[in-house]
Amino acid sequence: RRVLRTSSMGASCIACSRYGQRALLSRLCCSWPEPCNVLIIGSSVACGWSAGGRQGWAQMLDEALGPQTKVVNEAIPGSDTRIAATALAAALLRWKPKAVVIALSAGNEGLPVTTGEAAAEACAETFLGGLEALVAAAERAGAAVVLGSVYPHGAYKAVHYGAITRVAETMRGWGRPVFDFLTPLDDGAGRWPEALQADPAHPNSEGHRRMFEATRPHWEALRRAAAKGEPNSKRPSKEFIARRRAAPIEYVHLSPYLEALEAVVFALRNKISPYLPPVRRAAPI
């Protein structure tokens, strides 16, 4: 049986530690393996949390795609779109994937703690903007993109449900395949049904199975993209193009890439000079 590689590093060290991204990048950049067919970028649900034996929807998808498709799971518990952007930048360099699955939770973006419609809509807009940037980055690297839609959360209220419904509808209009995780798991109010919930943020094993079933309509498209390495042939929707053109000028934030370079230097130095004192980052000024 194949083992799906995952970069989850236990509990909440990645999600909560300010040095979590650097730890991840150091691990990503220590070696340069063979390219993969499919790269998964996501959070704890994509890691398989709360599923029996950590066999979540992404692990089931790996088995379903078959041994000819090399799947690498670089999901990080607690990821929002900002953390995912850093992880994706490093993973694209390391794995050179032919297809990228991006499956993130609006819950990690802070939606459950927003109060009022304006705050919920602003959070949803931030989430959509982050997803657009991830899609653009993956496609610039030559990978086809498949999106995982938003999914329920046990703390969502009516105002949050309206926001995630709009997010899901917007994503379907982007002209990329979308795993519809919301429809089969929604209790009608944006929360997990009791029979599918492990905790407010995670589905249980049956919930993961239903999320996996939601990927089924796009297996063949994902296999073709993974085999050929062709970008999505379907032209982006007019709405997606309009949103990108209307967005403010994007300035490249170098800090994630500088941190990645720093992680590489530190990792290489400590790896090839084991008898010298390890290099440590200076304390922030």
Salt bridges, closest charged atoms under 4 A:
ASP62 OD1 - ARG2 NH2 2.91
GLU63 OE2 - ARG1 NE 3.47
GLU74 OE2 - ARG5 NH1 2.75
GLU121 OE1 - ARG166 NE 2.73
GLU125 OE1 - ARG166 NH2 3.48
GLU125 OE2 - ARG243 NH2 3.07
GLU132 OE2 - ARG243 NE 2.67
GLU132 OE1 - ARG244 NH1 3.79
GLU139 OE1 - ARG176 NH2 2.71
ASP187 OD2 - ARG191 NE 3.97
ASP199 OD1 - HIS202 ND1 2.81
GLU206 OE2 - ARG209 NH2 2.67
GLU206 OE2 - ARG210 NE 3.36
GLU213 OE1 - ARG216 NE 2.98
GLU220 OE2 - ARG223 NH1 2.54
GLU250 OE2 - ARG244 NH2 2.78
GLU259 OE2 - ARG22 NH2 3.73
GLU262 OE1 - ARG22 NE 2.97
GLU262 OE2 - ARG281 NH1 2.65
